[in-house]
Amino acid sequence: MPKPVDAPLLFGKWSFDDVDVTDLSLKDYICTKALFIPHSAGKFHKKRFRKSQMPIVERLTNSLMFHGRNNGKKLMAVRHLKATFEIIHLVTDLNPIQVLVEAVQRSGPREDSMRVGSAGVVRRQSVDVSPMRRVNNALQLLTQGAREAAFRTIKTFPECLADELMNAAKGSSNSYAIKKKDEIERVAKANR
């Protein structure tokens, strides 16, 4: 009788089984589907909201490929992510996928302010942020923070990304994403 096939492990090491999304509003938008490497070549941009079915690990990989010189270098992004997850596992001894999920949950702003007005009179109005946009903003802030931390320093990019993810997962204000989120929410509160 053939042996039952186990669920795929990310990079052959980390399991998706024990990863859980505690934030109820983000449950449908953070996909924790198991995969071997975050490179599925899926066409998630073809239809509206389909990117919510894309594994969160692959979405992070894709958001690393920004700023002209990094465009389209997905293999490099995958390599950086693998190194990042190794560092997170060594430092925290936790499943790095769970750390990533917690970081995304914590660093998406829940309230934002938008411009409202016509005929030259513009004022800011506070609005709630949709769960999909919270995940998008969180990923963008996390990668932007790591990118800025790694620029012109001795620290490698995976080290900076690992620091950013671990700080954001703890909710520490050392994280660029958490700082930005707090700032956005503070401005929104003032414009209620």
C-alpha positions in Angstrom: 0.0 0.0 0.0 1.4 3.5 -0.9 2.5 5.7 1.9 0.2 8.7 2.4 1.7 11.9 1.1 2.3 14.6 3.7 1.4 18.2 3.2 4.1 20.3 1.5 6.6 21.9 3.7 7.8 25.4 2.8 11.5 25.1 1.7 11.3 21.5 3.0 11.3 22.7 6.6 8.2 24.6 7.8 4.7 23.3 8.1 1.6 25.2 7.3 -0.6 23.0 9.6 -0.2 24.8 12.8 -0.4 28.3 11.3 -3.6 30.1 12.3 -5.0 33.5 11.6 -6.4 34.9 14.9 -7.9 38.1 13.5 -11.4 37.2 12.3 -11.7 40.0 9.8 -8.5 38.9 8.0 -9.2 35.2 8.0 -10.5 35.2 4.4 -7.7 37.4 3.1 -4.6 35.7 4.6 -4.3 32.5 2.7 -2.1 29.8 4.4 -2.2 27.2 1.6 0.7 24.8 1.8 3.4 25.1 -0.8 7.0 24.0 -1.4 8.4 27.3 -2.6 6.6 30.7 -2.9 6.8 30.6 -6.7 3.5 29.3 -8.1 3.4 31.4 -11.4 -0.3 31.7 -10.7 -2.3 34.5 -12.5 -3.9 36.0 -9.4 -4.2 39.5 -10.9 -6.6 38.5 -13.7 -9.7 38.8 -11.5 -10.7 41.2 -8.7 -10.1 39.9 -5.2 -8.4 36.8 -6.5 -5.1 37.8 -4.8 -6.8 37.0 -1.5 -6.4 33.3 -2.5 -2.7 33.7 -3.1 -0.6 32.2 -0.3 0.6 35.0 2.0 4.2 33.8 1.7 4.1 34.3 -2.0 2.5 37.7 -1.7 5.4 38.7 0.6 7.9 37.4 -2.0 6.2 39.4 -4.8 6.2 42.6 -2.7 10.0 42.2 -2.2 10.5 42.7 -6.0 10.1 46.5 -6.0 12.3 49.4 -7.0 13.6 49.3 -10.5 16.7 47.2 -10.0 14.8 44.4 -8.3 11.9 44.2 -10.8 11.1 40.6 -11.9 13.9 39.0 -9.9 11.6 36.5 -8.1 14.3 33.9 -7.6 16.4 36.5 -5.7 13.3 37.3 -3.6 12.7 33.6 -2.9 16.3 33.3 -1.8 16.0 36.3 0.5 12.8 35.0 2.0 14.4 31.6 2.7 17.3 33.3 4.5 14.9 35.5 6.4 12.9 32.5 7.6 16.0 30.7 8.7 17.0 33.8 10.8 13.5 34.1 12.4 13.6 30.4 13.3 17.0 30.6 14.9 16.2 33.7 16.9 12.6 33.0 18.0 12.4 29.1 17.7 8.9 29.6 16.3 7.4 28.7 13.0 8.4 31.7 10.7 5.2 31.4 8.7 3.2 32.1 12.0 5.5 35.0 12.7 4.8 36.4 9.3 1.0 36.0 9.7 1.1 37.8 13.1 3.2 40.6 11.6 0.7 41.1 8.8 -2.2 41.1 11.3 -0.6 43.7 13.6 0.8 46.1 11.0 -2.2 46.8 8.8 -3.9 50.2 9.7 -7.5 49.8 10.8 -8.5 53.4 10.1 -7.3 55.9 7.5 -8.1 59.4 6.4 -9.1 60.4 2.8 -9.6 63.7 1.1 -13.2 64.8 0.8 -14.4 68.0 -0.8 -15.3 69.8 -4.0 -14.7 73.2 -5.5 -11.2 73.7 -3.9 -12.4 73.1 -0.3 -10.6 69.9 0.7 -10.8 68.4 4.2 -9.7 65.0 5.5 -12.3 62.5 6.6 -11.6 59.4 8.7 -12.7 56.1 7.1 -12.5 52.4 8.1 -10.0 50.3 6.1 -11.2 47.1 4.4 -9.6 43.8 5.4 -8.1 43.4 1.9 -6.5 46.8 2.0 -5.2 46.1 5.5 -3.3 43.1 4.3 -2.0 45.0 1.2 -0.8 47.9 3.3 0.8 45.7 5.9 2.9 43.8 3.3 3.9 47.1 1.7 4.9 48.7 5.0 6.8 45.6 6.1 8.9 45.4 2.9 9.4 49.1 2.7 10.7 49.2 6.3 13.1 46.3 5.6 14.3 48.0 2.4 15.0 51.3 4.2 16.8 49.6 7.1 19.1 47.6 4.7 20.0 50.6 2.6 23.6 51.8 3.1 24.3 49.5 6.1 26.4 46.5 6.7 23.3 44.5 7.6 22.0 42.2 4.8 18.5 42.5 3.5 17.3 39.1 5.0 18.5 40.3 8.4 16.6 43.5 8.2 13.5 41.8 6.9 13.7 39.2 9.8 14.1 42.1 12.3 11.1 43.9 10.8 8.9 40.8 10.9 9.8 39.8 14.4 9.3 43.3 15.8 6.0 43.7 13.9 4.8 40.3 15.2 5.5 41.4 18.8 3.8 44.8 18.1 7.1 46.6 19.1 7.4 50.2 18.1 10.9 49.5 16.8 9.2 48.2 13.7 8.8 50.7 10.8 5.4 49.1 9.9 4.0 49.5 13.4 5.2 53.1 13.6 3.6 54.0 10.3 0.4 52.2 11.3 0.2 54.1 14.6 0.9 57.4 12.7 -1.9 56.7 10.1 -4.4 55.8 12.8 -3.5 58.9 14.9 -4.1 61.2 11.9 -7.3 59.4 11.2 -8.5 59.8 14.8 -7.8 63.5 14.6 -10.0 63.8 11.5 -13.0 61.9 12.8 
